Amino acid sequence: MRMDSRDNLELTVSAFSGVKGNYVIRWKDVPEIFQLTMHDRALQEEIFKRNSCLPPDVRMATLETARTGLAGPEAQRSAEEAITEEENEVLLTRYYLFKSALEKLSGGQMALHVSDFTSASGRDRIRSGLGEIAKKFGTTANELYDRLERWGQFISPLGMPGMPKEARLRRLISGIGNLGQSLNHWADNDKSEAAYLARGIAKVAFFTDDFARDLAAAAIRPVEYAERVLSNWEKATEALQRDIDRLWWTVDGWEFILLLWKDAEGQDRDHQRAAVTEIYRVLPIIPDKEAANRPNLAAMQENTRMQVRALEGWNSGSLDIEMVRRVENVKRKRI
């Protein structure tokens, strides 16, 4: 899914015959071309309403649709847990950001507690304490509070140092690096052609892990310079949003891959080889322009390109019905 030149959603679909190339379909025309289930129609409408192809927006549309129960009780339960978890991560990130920023701005005079963010009286106390600090920025306590709150919203997918649990993007980045190690180890003990694919996936995983960590560090670094960020808020938020969006695009698609391999690890070798083949087919590659200063990217991508068709058995070339079932089950889960 992507935006066209007029900022309207469109869908690209691999050619149905299996040859190279893609069909491009206007998002609003999807129900006219494909036979959609009730869940699919609800999801298509939810995404159409948001008119965004950004990964976090699509993810939230997916969760909100699943929460209706149209994807089944397991997906509904998982979606409810994911939304609650995300709300908790936002709250915790805001607390740690407020705590870090206000300690710097107040010279250690303001002490915060998590309970301050869960009650109206606590939030009023924070706003009251921001009065003198706000004057330095030529603004009001309410405006300064709102800026800090929005800042916490921006970086909540990454979280803050010191949080008791890694936030979502941190977990994904760690998972990508761990996947590379796991697949290299698996390939050491496999003699089939799938071992070659596994090593190719591992190379891309390690590269993506490294690239994503650099982007994450850049997105969190402004916390060290809270006064500069808050006094140049409009420009600072543009940079923050850009860095977070780039990070989302970098890890987009990897959650499904991590879950697919996790599901396959407990299976026999043939199941694992089929999973490696399917992972290779949908492997996200960092665009050249996003990693222009990393000269080994082009060679790596060239080495990891070969024709793998959707949901085919790794050794037969025919449709793997068992893989179709496992893929559908994986889609109901989450990291």
PECOR-V942830 format. One record per backbone hydrogen bond with DSSP energy under -0.5 kcal/mol. CO is the residue of the C=O (numbers start at 1). NH is the residue of the N-H. If there is no record, write none. Layout:
co = [CO | CO]
nh = [NH | NH]
//
This chain:
co = [2 | 4 | 8 | 9 | 10 | 11 | 13 | 15 | 21 | 23 | 23 | 25 | 26 | 27 | 29 | 29 | 30 | 30 | 34 | 37 | 38 | 39 | 40 | 41 | 42 | 43 | 44 | 45 | 46 | 47 | 47 | 54 | 54 | 55 | 56 | 57 | 58 | 59 | 60 | 61 | 62 | 63 | 65 | 65 | 66 | 69 | 72 | 73 | 74 | 75 | 76 | 77 | 78 | 79 | 80 | 81 | 82 | 83 | 84 | 85 | 86 | 87 | 88 | 89 | 90 | 91 | 92 | 93 | 94 | 95 | 96 | 97 | 98 | 99 | 100 | 101 | 102 | 103 | 104 | 106 | 109 | 113 | 114 | 115 | 119 | 120 | 121 | 122 | 123 | 124 | 125 | 126 | 127 | 128 | 130 | 131 | 132 | 133 | 133 | 134 | 134 | 135 | 140 | 141 | 142 | 143 | 144 | 145 | 146 | 147 | 148 | 149 | 150 | 151 | 152 | 155 | 155 | 157 | 157 | 158 | 160 | 167 | 168 | 169 | 170 | 171 | 172 | 173 | 174 | 175 | 176 | 177 | 178 | 179 | 180 | 181 | 182 | 183 | 184 | 185 | 186 | 187 | 192 | 193 | 193 | 194 | 195 | 196 | 197 | 198 | 199 | 200 | 201 | 202 | 203 | 204 | 205 | 206 | 207 | 208 | 209 | 210 | 211 | 212 | 213 | 214 | 215 | 216 | 217 | 218 | 220 | 221 | 222 | 223 | 225 | 226 | 227 | 228 | 230 | 232 | 233 | 234 | 235 | 236 | 237 | 238 | 239 | 240 | 241 | 242 | 243 | 244 | 245 | 246 | 247 | 248 | 251 | 253 | 254 | 255 | 256 | 257 | 258 | 259 | 260 | 261 | 262 | 264 | 268 | 269 | 270 | 271 | 272 | 273 | 274 | 275 | 276 | 277 | 278 | 280 | 287 | 287 | 288 | 289 | 291 | 293 | 294 | 295 | 296 | 297 | 298 | 299 | 300 | 302 | 304 | 309 | 311 | 313 | 318 | 319 | 320 | 321 | 322 | 323 | 324 | 325 | 326 | 327 | 329 | 330]
nh = [10 | 7 | 4 | 27 | 2 | 25 | 23 | 18 | 15 | 13 | 25 | 11 | 29 | 30 | 32 | 33 | 33 | 34 | 36 | 41 | 42 | 43 | 44 | 45 | 46 | 47 | 48 | 49 | 50 | 51 | 52 | 57 | 58 | 59 | 60 | 61 | 62 | 63 | 64 | 65 | 66 | 67 | 68 | 70 | 69 | 72 | 76 | 77 | 78 | 79 | 80 | 81 | 82 | 83 | 84 | 85 | 86 | 87 | 88 | 89 | 90 | 91 | 92 | 93 | 94 | 95 | 96 | 97 | 98 | 99 | 100 | 101 | 102 | 103 | 104 | 105 | 106 | 108 | 107 | 109 | 111 | 116 | 117 | 118 | 123 | 124 | 125 | 126 | 127 | 128 | 129 | 130 | 130 | 131 | 134 | 135 | 136 | 136 | 137 | 137 | 139 | 138 | 144 | 145 | 146 | 147 | 148 | 149 | 150 | 151 | 152 | 153 | 154 | 155 | 156 | 158 | 159 | 169 | 170 | 167 | 163 | 171 | 172 | 173 | 174 | 175 | 176 | 177 | 178 | 179 | 180 | 181 | 182 | 183 | 184 | 185 | 186 | 187 | 188 | 189 | 189 | 190 | 195 | 196 | 197 | 198 | 199 | 200 | 201 | 202 | 203 | 204 | 205 | 206 | 207 | 208 | 209 | 210 | 211 | 212 | 213 | 214 | 215 | 216 | 217 | 218 | 219 | 220 | 221 | 222 | 223 | 224 | 225 | 226 | 229 | 230 | 231 | 232 | 233 | 236 | 237 | 238 | 239 | 240 | 241 | 242 | 243 | 244 | 245 | 246 | 247 | 248 | 249 | 250 | 251 | 252 | 254 | 257 | 258 | 259 | 260 | 261 | 262 | 263 | 264 | 265 | 266 | 267 | 272 | 273 | 274 | 275 | 276 | 277 | 278 | 279 | 280 | 281 | 282 | 283 | 290 | 291 | 291 | 292 | 294 | 295 | 297 | 299 | 300 | 301 | 302 | 303 | 304 | 305 | 306 | 312 | 320 | 317 | 313 | 321 | 324 | 325 | 326 | 327 | 328 | 329 | 330 | 331 | 332 | 333]
//
